[in-house]
Amino acid sequence: MNRPAGAAFRVRGVDLARYATNESATDLEDLRAALGYEKVSLLAFSDGTHLACAYLKRFDSRVGDAVMLGLEDPDGTEKLPCTMDVQLRKLSLVAAEDPKLSRQVPRLIALYERVIARLAREPIRIPVPGPSGRDTLLVPVDPFGLRLIMRVDIGDAADLPEFPRLL
């Protein structure tokens, strides 16, 4: 979270420490109990497997079934910037070898750097439909936002083909 956003939440009395995986597992258990279910079934993917693992670790007797795809170790999923750099270089090499993609994106890293520079000058606004379906929220995406989106997905090989299109 960026510093201004963190400060804004703290001014409103929001305890950011409460927004962590173990606290979310406790919230899920509280929800299960409030709904009166004896057991829950968990379906989780990628980062969602962190919550599923935390819940299983603490409340395994309350789980009927669990399906986890793209399992990430809750104690070992640190998506460091260097991981992003290495994966982006690998993806760039793969893209350069693909006849169709190499014509469209001959230098993936150079494209990435151009997009980051452009976003630094002028963030783009992505329209996100509101829950009612009538309202649309324009969400600004700057270099931090793009890097965050890419870092979250860089460990998932299924998402790698989307990066050239994203950029």
C-alpha positions as CSV (number, residue, x, y, z in Angstrom):
1,M,0.0,0.0,0.0
2,N,1.3,3.4,-0.7
3,R,2.0,5.8,2.1
4,P,-0.7,8.4,1.4
5,A,-3.3,5.7,1.1
6,G,-2.1,4.1,4.4
7,A,-2.2,7.5,6.1
8,A,-5.7,8.2,4.9
9,F,-6.9,4.9,6.3
10,R,-5.2,5.4,9.6
11,V,-6.8,8.9,9.9
12,R,-10.2,7.2,9.6
13,G,-9.3,4.8,12.4
14,V,-8.7,1.8,10.1
15,D,-6.3,-0.8,11.7
16,L,-4.4,-2.0,8.6
17,A,-2.9,-4.9,10.6
18,R,-6.4,-6.4,10.7
19,Y,-6.2,-6.9,6.9
20,A,-3.9,-10.0,6.9
21,T,-4.3,-13.6,6.0
22,N,-4.8,-15.0,9.5
23,E,-7.3,-12.3,10.3
24,S,-9.2,-13.2,7.1
25,A,-9.2,-16.8,8.1
26,T,-10.8,-15.9,11.5
27,D,-13.3,-13.7,9.6
28,L,-14.2,-16.7,7.4
29,E,-14.6,-18.9,10.5
30,D,-16.9,-16.3,12.0
31,L,-18.9,-16.1,8.8
32,R,-19.3,-19.9,8.8
33,A,-20.5,-19.9,12.4
34,A,-22.9,-17.0,11.8
35,L,-24.4,-18.8,8.8
36,G,-24.8,-21.9,10.9
37,Y,-22.9,-24.2,8.6
38,E,-21.2,-27.2,10.2
39,K,-18.5,-27.3,7.4
40,V,-17.5,-25.2,4.4
41,S,-16.1,-26.1,1.1
42,L,-13.1,-24.1,-0.1
43,L,-12.3,-23.3,-3.8
44,A,-9.2,-21.2,-4.1
45,F,-6.8,-20.1,-6.8
46,S,-3.3,-18.5,-6.6
47,D,-3.2,-15.9,-3.9
48,G,-6.6,-17.2,-2.6
49,T,-4.8,-20.4,-1.7
50,H,-3.0,-18.4,1.1
51,L,-6.4,-17.9,2.8
52,A,-7.5,-21.5,2.2
53,C,-4.2,-22.8,3.7
54,A,-4.5,-20.5,6.7
55,Y,-8.1,-21.6,7.2
56,L,-7.2,-25.3,6.9
57,K,-4.3,-24.9,9.3
58,R,-6.5,-23.3,12.0
59,F,-9.9,-24.7,11.3
60,D,-9.4,-28.0,9.4
61,S,-12.3,-29.8,11.3
62,R,-14.6,-27.2,9.8
63,V,-13.7,-28.0,6.1
64,G,-15.7,-30.5,4.2
65,D,-13.8,-30.2,0.8
66,A,-11.0,-28.1,-0.5
67,V,-9.9,-27.5,-4.0
68,M,-6.8,-25.3,-4.6
69,L,-5.4,-24.5,-8.0
70,G,-2.1,-22.7,-8.5
71,L,-1.2,-23.4,-4.9
72,E,1.2,-20.9,-3.4
73,D,3.1,-21.6,-0.2
74,P,1.9,-19.1,2.3
75,D,5.3,-18.9,3.9
76,G,7.3,-18.8,0.6
77,T,5.5,-16.6,-1.9
78,E,7.5,-13.5,-1.8
79,K,7.2,-12.0,-5.3
80,L,10.3,-9.9,-5.2
81,P,11.1,-7.3,-7.9
82,C,14.1,-9.5,-9.0
83,T,11.6,-12.3,-9.7
84,M,9.7,-10.0,-11.9
85,D,12.8,-8.9,-13.7
86,V,14.0,-12.5,-14.4
87,Q,10.5,-13.7,-15.5
88,L,10.1,-10.7,-17.8
89,R,13.5,-11.4,-19.4
90,K,12.5,-15.0,-19.9
91,L,9.2,-14.0,-21.4
92,S,11.0,-11.5,-23.7
93,L,13.2,-14.4,-25.0
94,V,10.2,-16.6,-25.6
95,A,8.3,-13.8,-27.4
96,A,11.3,-13.1,-29.6
97,E,11.4,-16.7,-30.7
98,D,7.7,-16.8,-31.6
99,P,7.3,-15.9,-35.3
100,K,3.9,-14.2,-34.9
101,L,4.5,-12.5,-31.6
102,S,8.0,-11.3,-32.5
103,R,6.5,-9.3,-35.4
104,Q,4.0,-7.6,-33.1
105,V,6.3,-7.2,-30.0
106,P,9.9,-7.4,-31.2
107,R,11.4,-6.1,-27.9
108,L,9.1,-6.8,-25.0
109,I,11.4,-5.3,-22.3
110,A,11.7,-2.1,-24.3
111,L,7.9,-2.0,-24.7
112,Y,7.5,-2.5,-20.9
113,E,10.0,0.4,-20.2
114,R,8.1,2.7,-22.6
115,V,4.8,1.9,-21.0
116,I,6.2,2.5,-17.5
117,A,7.6,5.9,-18.7
118,R,4.3,6.9,-20.3
119,L,2.4,6.0,-17.1
120,A,4.8,8.0,-15.0
121,R,4.0,11.0,-17.2
122,E,0.2,10.4,-17.4
123,P,-1.5,7.5,-15.5
124,I,-4.3,5.9,-17.5
125,R,-7.8,5.5,-16.1
126,I,-9.4,2.1,-16.4
127,P,-13.2,2.0,-16.3
128,V,-14.5,-0.5,-13.7
129,P,-18.2,-1.2,-13.5
130,G,-19.8,-0.6,-10.1
131,P,-21.9,-3.3,-8.3
132,S,-25.1,-1.8,-9.7
133,G,-23.9,-2.1,-13.3
134,R,-25.0,1.5,-13.9
135,D,-22.1,3.3,-12.3
136,T,-18.5,3.1,-13.5
137,L,-15.5,4.0,-11.5
138,L,-12.4,5.3,-13.3
139,V,-9.4,3.7,-11.5
140,P,-6.1,5.4,-12.2
141,V,-3.1,3.1,-13.0
142,D,0.4,4.5,-12.7
143,P,3.7,2.6,-12.9
144,F,3.2,1.2,-9.4
145,G,-0.2,-0.1,-10.3
146,L,1.1,-1.8,-13.5
147,R,4.1,-3.3,-11.7
148,L,1.7,-4.6,-9.0
149,I,-0.6,-6.2,-11.5
150,M,2.4,-7.9,-13.2
151,R,4.1,-8.9,-10.0
152,V,1.0,-10.6,-8.7
153,D,0.7,-12.6,-12.0
154,I,4.3,-13.2,-12.8
155,G,4.5,-16.5,-10.9
156,D,1.5,-17.9,-12.8
157,A,2.8,-19.3,-16.1
158,A,-0.8,-19.3,-17.5
159,D,-0.9,-15.5,-17.2
160,L,2.4,-14.9,-19.0
161,P,1.0,-14.9,-22.5
162,E,-1.3,-12.0,-21.4
163,F,1.7,-9.6,-20.7
164,P,2.4,-8.6,-24.3
165,R,-1.3,-7.8,-24.8
166,L,-1.5,-6.0,-21.4
167,L,1.5,-3.8,-22.4
